[in-house]
Amino acid sequence: MGYVSGKWPLVERRVEFDAARGALTTRTPERCGVVLTGSAGVGKTTLARQVTQSLPNVRWVVGSESARAIPLGAFAPIVPPSTATDAVGYLSAARESLLDAGAVILGVDDAHLLDPLSATLLHQLAIDGDARIIATVRSGETVPDAVLSLWKDHYLERIELDAFTREQSIDLLEQMLGGPVEGLSVDLMWEASGGNALFLHHLVDGAREAGTLRRDAGIWQLRGNASITTEFATLLESRITSLPDGVNNALNLLSLCEPIEVDMLVDLAGEDEVEEAERRGLLRITEDGRQLVARFAHPLLGEVVRRRIGRLRGRRLRGQLANAIAARGRPRSGPGRIRLADLAIDGDSDADSRIMLDAARSALALSDVAAAERFARAAVEHGAGIDGLDLLSRSLLWQGRPDEVEATMAAIDPETLDEVGVLRWALTRLANFDFAQGDGHGGDDMLALLRARIHTPSLVLLVDAVASVRAMMAGELEAAAEQARRVLRDDAVIPAAAYWAAFAAQRSMALTGEFDEVAEIARHVDIPPSMDGLVRYSADFGELQALIYAGRLTDARTLAEGCAQFSSPGQYLAWGMVQTFVGVLEVAEGRYEHAVRSLRQATAALTSDVMSAWSFPARIALCTILAQLGRCDEAKQLAASVRSDLRPHVAVFEPFQRVAEAWIAAGEGQLSEAITIARAAAAVAASSCGRAIAAEALHASARLGDPDAADMLAELSTHVDGELIGIYTRHAAAVASKGAAALEDCSREFEELGARASAADAAAQASTALADGGERTAAVRAAGTAHRLAAECGGLVTPAMITMEDPLPLTVREREIANLVAAGLSNREIGERLSLSTRTVEGHVYRACMKVDVEDRAGLAARIRAR
């Protein structure tokens, strides 16, 4: 289903619906119905209509300003004209006409707008209990006494409708847009709308009209500030028409600089004017640390006010604000520097390059790359030179625009630069070659240039640190870790070099299994203020991996949740990185359905080439769990795209990809092939000292039923830190011996750590072993555990679960060939796939048919497909 403007779905309010429906359908002597209260647009009318939709004899009236001056104006559409000459006669005739058809349910929308005679009629119907009533009343409005007494005197039950929760807003948005909505975009629209359904409606329509809400990789994303429709702006303008000029000026200033310190707004607009705006409920004053700040009472009001400001007036007001901020001294915070530059660019005050450079650095530090580009361009236009060009190139690099990066850097002659200038010029180009263009040779050239031009010891250490990152990404883990250690131990190390070395060390050591050292480095290295904010997540990801591979999933969740603080659509890359954190953690926890959502959103946010180092972990993890959930076609297609993108300079991801491919093979029924691939993944990892990922590969092999993983895991356990490697080793040994009790013990240990998927497979393997030994009761018990855990994972469809559900008396090879027969392959094709002769395949097919008591290949295929 696609997006349709104006078409707005219903979102379930089950608790409120049941309460309102019960008030209408359950008669009591005291009450005759319900009144729904809440702010405008919260969904009162929608719920009231939904409640009465299937009830008989419902009559609706609507209060309005236009009918308020007419006696019984609201009831005119459903009550015929009367010949009565006084109010009593009008009321009597209206009542008699309304009740002629017998029991009636009366719906009254906007009851706060009823004329006095209509309100009196409603009150009389409630007192006498002659009608069941459902009414809506807008909060904060003056309500006629006759209506107010309906719930004050308990004739109607009052239900206050709150704004939608974030989850309800997700439901609403995804129903309307016909697909999943990015979590960051949901947060921004939910906060801007206050959870108000009507406001959300107009935000979506406005963003679609403006082109800032778009669909990428199946995910709806807001890329730009939230917009509102002209229709909605007209509705909100009613709150700011006919204001005194001074109040209007205060609101104009606030709309261009929100939030703003109250004392600054008072200086510019006047104390009386600010107080009057607060009294009218147009702005609110809150505490922010030790100072008071002003914000609009509703987030969307600022957009409406900004629309009314002309271009020249806007330039003048922005100039006033920029001068007022500058007069207080250079802003100390990143957001403060960004705000000053934003006002200066579009204002009539001088926008010097220093202000723009400060803002560009701050925007990069806060991961708002689009804002960084804007300020860096302004700085270059004001003659910033290498400083501005470097910041501009970095902002373009993060946005995946490599050709523009090269064009920008081409304006600089490196021969004219000092050592620091050469460093900045070459490091940006190196990153562009390696990650945006996938050109490892270009990166090699830049590193060689740096080796030739940089001689200051502290700067040489920075080059060494960057080289260690490249070595880590290329899968040279031991060399990368050792080089990073040397940098970190050197007394001449500068903060930038220490951070790059920490990045390489944490990521390398997380894979080599030196988790304790990763934690030590994480405690002592901070990201320098000059570093791009997006870089910080790279080292943090190494710490996350170390915690996961050590089995410390609770600590890993604390780390992931601590990174998730975003407030701008320009931070979507950082948000995508953190979604990778969350998704990878959810995979480790066995929360696969949550992980699918997180990882799909991560890959959609990280589509640019420069983000490939982040999209690899997200895409590979997604492949792995899709295969384990039985969605092999999706997994296979995604795995093919990952495989085509892998290059030598990102070889660190190769063993991870092979583990994903092992699970895909297993999902397609090629169990011996899957085990072979998993073992190969372990060998590739071990060849580069990636002992932790080798252990993960061998654990996958053991989950697939490999009896030969135990010895290799036992060897690795002497080199890998943490509790998890010991459980892996015991589990593999139990798989080899088919020790049911040991498998059940391992299942419990996995579950205690939070690793549900491993726990489910271990329990399934225990159940199969118990059944093979004739212990049916115990087998059923273990199967119950496996089913519970598999359900918690989102529905595991692994070989261990399938074998437990429907054990077949086949060898691994016979089962694998039977699966390929069921997939429609001929004996010759099976032989080519498995490197067997056609005659050998025929023999396996014959024996498999005999064991499962079917006559031929067709019967064997049907038997396998029935599973």
SULSUL-V446439 format. One record per run of one state. SS is the DSSP state (a for helix, b for strand, c for the rest). FROM is the first residue (numbers start at 1). LEN is the number of residues. If there is no record, write none. Layout:
BEGIN
ss=<SS,SS>
from=<FROM,FROM>
len=<LEN,LEN>
END
This chain:
BEGIN
ss=<c,a,c,b,c,a,c,b,c,a,c,a,c,b,c,a,c,a,c,b,c,a,c,b,c,a,c,b,c,a,c,a,c,b,c,b,c,a,c,a,c,b,a,c,a,c,b,c,b,c,a,c,a,c,a,c,a,c,a,c,a,c,a,c,a,c,a,c,a,c,a,c,a,c,a,c,a,c,a,c,a,c,a,c,a,c,a,c,a,c,a,c,a,c,a,c,a,c,a,c,a,c,a,c,a,c,a,c,a,c,a,c,a,c,a,c>
from=<1,14,26,33,39,44,53,58,63,73,76,87,100,104,110,111,114,116,129,131,139,145,153,156,161,166,178,181,182,183,194,197,211,213,217,219,223,230,238,245,257,260,262,270,271,280,283,289,291,297,301,308,311,328,334,347,353,366,369,382,386,399,402,410,414,417,419,437,440,454,457,474,477,490,495,513,515,525,533,550,553,563,569,590,592,606,609,629,632,646,648,668,671,688,691,704,710,717,724,738,740,754,756,773,776,793,799,806,812,823,827,835,838,853,857,866>
len=<13,12,7,6,5,9,5,5,10,3,11,13,4,6,1,3,2,13,2,8,6,8,3,5,5,12,3,1,1,11,3,14,2,4,2,4,7,8,7,12,3,2,8,1,9,3,6,2,6,4,7,3,17,6,13,6,13,3,13,4,13,3,8,4,3,2,18,3,14,3,17,3,13,5,18,2,10,8,17,3,10,6,21,2,14,3,20,3,14,2,20,3,17,3,13,6,7,7,14,2,14,2,17,3,17,6,7,6,11,4,8,3,15,4,9,2>
END
